[in-house]
């Protein structure tokens, strides 16, 4: 085959390959959505983070405003210290409430921020003091069963009294 | 009895020494390819022609199988996911399995079958017809003229083919999930984009395909270069190329994955 035809085909091949990588990055991957831009870091301590993982979304009013940067165990207070990267465009008051929620019944866990009413806003390196732990399903179920059992017992005793 | 035992031991020793010798010879071949690195990239015409042979001519089989693999993933995934009421996650399932695993691995297996065998047969036949010796007689290094361009062409082609495989596979999954089954178009893409990470998933897939490109091309080149210069020798070398490449790809895939996925 002639040299120019081969060159043409190889050119088409390489261009297709580059287009595929770009397509994967933009259409399949989250290269566009993960570009949160300039961020600032805040920390929050939780007694139980459940299944929260690094890179988990941080949302406020359901809108993605940042991501969990890292999770370490604090052996001084026996708590989980979660580092959160927030978009610089969004400012939150210092008495903001950080919760760990679950998306759907079996979905991934994320951090939800509920803004407080303070005038002073969180700055880089600040700590969110108001936190609520992840719901542990086992604890909830055992509590429910325990309540149910005590209910039954009390109704039985009232019946016996009658 | 003693004679038979010693015969077994001799066989075992022979196998081990041959194996070590082949690894060493392969490593030396790879070393010489790197020695001729600058020289082979000066003559880009050779590499371009080999990219045409290994990459462009493999396009059809790669693209067609990618589309079918994507469609099968879409069907199978939907079948399972809808039991859990999360059929929108079909996009994530198709994209992650293609980008992380099936894209690089299936491309490498097809590449070994389509391009690797061609390389082995070509070089083996060149050796059988004493073309390589003739080059050496003319003070032209066969490694620089024949082996190195094919190596670089394979290494360049593999990631491109794997990326195309993943992309076309995702389109195949889309084709089954959205127009045929009726999954919501927006949920398909948005769930996929929310869960596929560029660095952790896509770049790791590209790294995998690059490694597979090196391994498959190297095995094909070595088997051809090492083939006994007979018709039977070349045919055996071609078979070994496919078998060894496939095994190597699957084994290396496990090792790479265990490094990439932090448990």
Interface residues (C-beta under 8 A of the other chain):
Chain A: X1 X3 X6 X7 X9 X10 X12 X13 X14 X16 X17 X18 X20 X21 X23 X24 X25 X27 X28 X29 X30 X31 X32 X33 X34 X55 X106
Chain B: X45 X48 X49 X51 X52 X55 X56 X59 X84 X86 X95 X99 X157 X159 X160 X161 X163 X164 X166 X167 X168 X170 X189 X192 X193 X194 X195 X196 X197 X198 X201 X202 X206
